[in-house]
Amino acid sequence: MMVMQTAAQKAARSLLRDFNEVEMLQVSVKGPGDFVSQADLKAETIIRNELEKARPGYAFLMEESGSCGNDNWTWRWIVDPLDGTTNFLHGIPHWAISIALQRRHENGNIEIVAGVVYNPVANEMFWAEKGIGCFLNEHRLRVSARRDMFTAVFATGIPFAVSSEKKRQSFVQTVQSLMPHIAGLRRFGAAALDLAWVAAGRYEGFWEMGLKPWDVAAGLILVTEAGGYTSDPAGNPLNDIGMSVDTVAANAALFPKIREIVFENMPSKS
């Protein structure tokens, strides 16, 4: 765990320097609403070098560089050097570094065994290890204890411009089904932090369709180790996550309700 935290903190120093000079960053466009900057690339290199030095032979799945290492890996890092890049480039102080560790067992089963989500601006290090628990810095975290939908605040991600009409319509239907029954809905622009905030009890739950593994891998173990639940909308577990991840996460009391609402409004159900 210290290896992951050290890598995140070292990359954070580089990102914070760039964040303070955001207007001067060299930026190229990957697609509408999805930018990549020199800051991402530098941070990813720092994280990879730190993790490789500490754990040689582990495989990688990284947002900017893709996959590397043995295809039959036993251990694999999943890295997002800058989740919330659009926030970062607009000077909005809500972004994070996300690092997760997967293990493949001899029977072929894959699970996420550790995760770190670090918000350098707030100096909040969310971390979890399987069977150990979830923590914010040194403080033990538990998911929210709220049991009623009308007191709950949920987080989500709004589909980008490139999203299909069917996906956008599904999102609108989900919001229409949910809003009359809850206290509020938030979209802050960083899925890793959304999941970390579910673990911390700041949100009761979160959902978003079509995320990438590096967006959610660390956040998933944060939520489960804090006593919450995660799955895809159909209820399938999210350990061996693919390249498009439909995600629902919430505390124990409200997870069945939010999962059902999301599932009933998925594109295939509409």
C-alpha positions in Angstrom: 0.0 0.0 0.0 2.8 2.4 0.8 4.2 1.8 -2.7 1.0 3.0 -4.3 0.7 6.0 -2.0 4.3 7.0 -2.6 3.8 6.8 -6.4 0.6 8.9 -6.2 2.3 11.5 -4.0 5.3 11.8 -6.3 3.1 12.2 -9.4 1.0 14.8 -7.5 3.9 17.1 -7.0 4.3 17.3 -10.8 0.6 17.7 -11.4 0.2 20.5 -8.8 3.0 22.5 -10.5 1.2 22.2 -13.8 -2.2 22.9 -12.2 -0.8 26.3 -11.0 0.2 27.1 -14.6 -2.7 25.5 -16.3 -3.1 28.2 -19.0 0.4 27.4 -20.3 -0.1 23.6 -20.7 0.4 22.0 -24.1 -2.9 20.3 -24.8 -4.0 18.0 -27.6 -7.5 16.8 -28.1 -8.5 13.1 -27.9 -12.2 13.9 -28.5 -15.0 16.1 -27.3 -14.9 16.4 -23.5 -11.9 14.1 -23.3 -8.5 15.9 -23.3 -5.0 14.7 -22.8 -2.3 17.1 -21.6 1.4 16.9 -21.0 0.5 16.8 -17.3 -1.2 13.4 -17.8 1.7 12.0 -19.6 4.3 13.2 -17.1 2.3 11.9 -14.2 1.8 8.5 -15.7 5.5 8.1 -16.4 6.3 9.0 -12.8 3.8 6.5 -11.5 5.0 3.7 -13.8 8.6 4.2 -12.9 7.9 4.2 -9.1 5.7 1.1 -9.3 8.1 -0.8 -11.6 11.0 0.0 -9.3 9.1 -1.4 -6.3 7.4 -4.3 -8.0 9.3 -5.4 -11.1 7.4 -7.8 -13.3 3.9 -6.6 -12.5 1.8 -5.8 -15.6 0.1 -2.4 -16.3 -3.1 -1.1 -17.7 -2.8 2.7 -18.0 -5.1 5.3 -19.5 -2.5 7.0 -21.7 -0.1 4.1 -22.5 -2.5 1.2 -22.6 -1.4 -2.4 -21.6 2.1 -3.7 -21.1 3.7 -6.7 -19.4 3.0 -10.4 -19.5 -0.5 -11.3 -20.8 -0.7 -14.1 -18.2 0.0 -11.7 -15.4 -0.6 -12.6 -11.8 -0.5 -9.0 -10.6 -1.5 -5.9 -12.6 -1.6 -2.2 -11.9 -4.5 -0.1 -13.2 -3.5 3.5 -13.4 -5.3 6.8 -14.2 -2.7 9.5 -13.7 -5.3 12.3 -13.8 -9.0 11.5 -13.4 -10.9 14.7 -14.0 -8.6 16.1 -16.8 -11.3 18.5 -18.0 -11.6 19.9 -14.5 -7.8 20.2 -14.3 -7.5 22.1 -17.6 -10.3 24.5 -16.5 -8.6 25.2 -13.2 -11.3 23.4 -11.2 -9.7 21.8 -8.1 -11.6 18.5 -8.3 -9.3 15.8 -9.8 -7.4 12.8 -8.6 -4.8 10.2 -9.2 -6.2 6.6 -9.2 -4.1 3.4 -8.8 -5.5 -0.1 -8.3 -3.9 -3.5 -8.0 -5.5 -6.6 -9.5 -4.6 -10.2 -8.7 -5.3 -13.3 -10.9 -5.6 -16.5 -8.9 -4.5 -19.9 -10.1 -8.1 -20.8 -10.8 -8.3 -17.8 -13.2 -10.5 -15.6 -10.9 -9.5 -12.0 -10.9 -10.1 -9.5 -8.1 -9.1 -6.0 -7.1 -7.0 -6.3 -3.9 -5.9 -2.7 -3.3 -6.7 0.8 -4.4 -5.6 4.5 -3.9 -7.5 7.6 -5.0 -5.5 10.8 -4.1 -6.8 14.3 -4.4 -3.7 16.4 -4.2 -5.4 19.8 -3.9 -7.3 18.7 -0.8 -4.4 16.4 0.3 -7.0 13.6 0.7 -5.6 10.1 0.3 -8.3 7.5 0.1 -7.0 4.0 0.2 -8.2 0.5 0.8 -6.8 -3.0 0.9 -8.9 -6.2 0.7 -9.8 -7.4 4.2 -8.1 -4.4 5.9 -10.7 -1.7 5.4 -11.0 1.7 3.7 -9.3 4.9 5.0 -9.0 8.6 4.3 -5.5 9.4 5.3 -5.4 7.6 8.7 -9.2 7.8 9.4 -11.3 4.7 9.0 -14.2 5.2 6.5 -17.7 3.7 6.4 -20.4 4.3 3.8 -23.4 6.4 4.7 -25.9 5.0 7.1 -28.9 6.7 5.5 -31.7 4.3 4.6 -34.3 6.5 2.9 -34.1 7.6 -0.7 -35.6 11.1 0.1 -32.5 11.9 2.3 -30.0 10.5 -0.2 -27.6 12.4 -2.5 -26.3 10.5 -5.5 -23.5 11.2 -8.0 -23.4 10.4 -11.7 -21.7 11.2 -14.9 -23.5 13.0 -17.8 -22.9 11.4 -21.2 -20.5 13.3 -23.5 -21.4 14.8 -26.8 -20.0 11.7 -28.7 -22.4 9.4 -26.8 -25.2 7.8 -28.8 -28.7 9.1 -28.7 -29.8 5.9 -27.1 -27.3 6.3 -24.3 -28.3 10.0 -23.7 -32.0 9.1 -23.7 -31.3 6.3 -21.2 -29.5 8.8 -18.9 -32.4 11.2 -19.1 -34.9 8.4 -18.3 -32.8 7.3 -15.3 -32.7 10.9 -13.9 -36.4 11.4 -14.4 -37.1 8.1 -12.5 -34.8 9.0 -9.7 -35.1 12.7 -9.1 -38.6 12.8 -7.5 -37.4 10.4 -4.8 -34.0 11.8 -3.6 -32.5 14.8 -1.9 -30.1 15.7 -4.7 -28.0 14.6 -7.7 -24.4 15.7 -8.3 -22.0 15.7 -11.3 -18.5 16.8 -10.3 -16.5 15.3 -13.2 -14.2 12.7 -11.7 -15.6 9.2 -11.3 -12.7 8.0 -9.1 -13.5 10.8 -6.6 -17.3 10.0 -6.9 -16.6 6.5 -5.7 -14.2 7.6 -3.0 -16.9 10.0 -1.7 -19.4 7.1 -1.6 -16.9 5.2 0.5 -16.6 8.3 2.8 -20.4 8.6 3.2 -20.5 12.0 1.4 -22.7 10.4 -1.3 -25.2 7.6 -0.7 -24.4 6.2 -4.2 -23.1 6.6 -7.7 -23.8 5.3 -11.2 -22.4 5.8 -14.6 -22.4 3.9 -17.9 -19.4 3.1 -20.2 -16.6 4.0 -17.9 -13.0 2.8 -18.4 -11.3 0.4 -16.0 -8.9 3.0 -14.8 -11.8 5.3 -13.9 -13.3 2.9 -11.4 -10.9 0.1 -10.4 -9.5 1.8 -7.3 -12.9 3.3 -6.3 -14.6 0.0 -6.4 -12.5 -1.5 -3.6 -12.8 1.7 -1.6 -16.6 1.3 -1.6 -16.7 -2.4 -0.8 -14.0 -2.1 2.0 -16.1 0.8 3.5 -19.1 -1.5 3.7 -20.8 -0.6 0.4 -21.8 -2.6 -2.6 -20.8 -2.4 -6.3 -21.9 -4.2 -9.5 -23.0 -3.5 -13.0 -26.7 -2.6 -13.3 -27.7 -6.3 -13.8 -26.0 -7.2 -10.5 -22.9 -8.8 -12.0 -19.6 -8.3 -10.0 -16.9 -5.9 -11.2 -13.7 -7.7 -10.4 -12.6 -8.7 -13.9 -13.6 -5.4 -15.5 -13.5 -4.9 -19.2 -12.9 -1.8 -21.3 -16.4 -0.5 -20.9 -17.7 -0.6 -17.3 -21.3 0.1 -16.4 -21.1 0.9 -12.7 -23.5 1.2 -9.7 -22.2 1.7 -6.2 -24.1 2.6 -3.0 -24.5 1.9 0.7 -26.1 -1.4 1.7 -29.6 0.0 2.3 -30.0 1.9 -1.0 -27.9 -0.2 -3.4 -30.8 -2.5 -4.5 -33.0 0.5 -5.2 -30.6 2.6 -7.2 -29.4 -0.5 -9.1 -32.9 -1.4 -10.1 -33.7 2.1 -11.3 -30.5 2.2 -13.4 -31.1 -1.3 -14.8 -34.7 -0.6 -15.8 -33.6 2.5 -17.8 -30.6 1.0 -19.6 -30.6 1.3 -23.4 -31.4 -2.4 -23.8 -34.4 -2.0 -21.5 -35.8 1.1 -23.2 
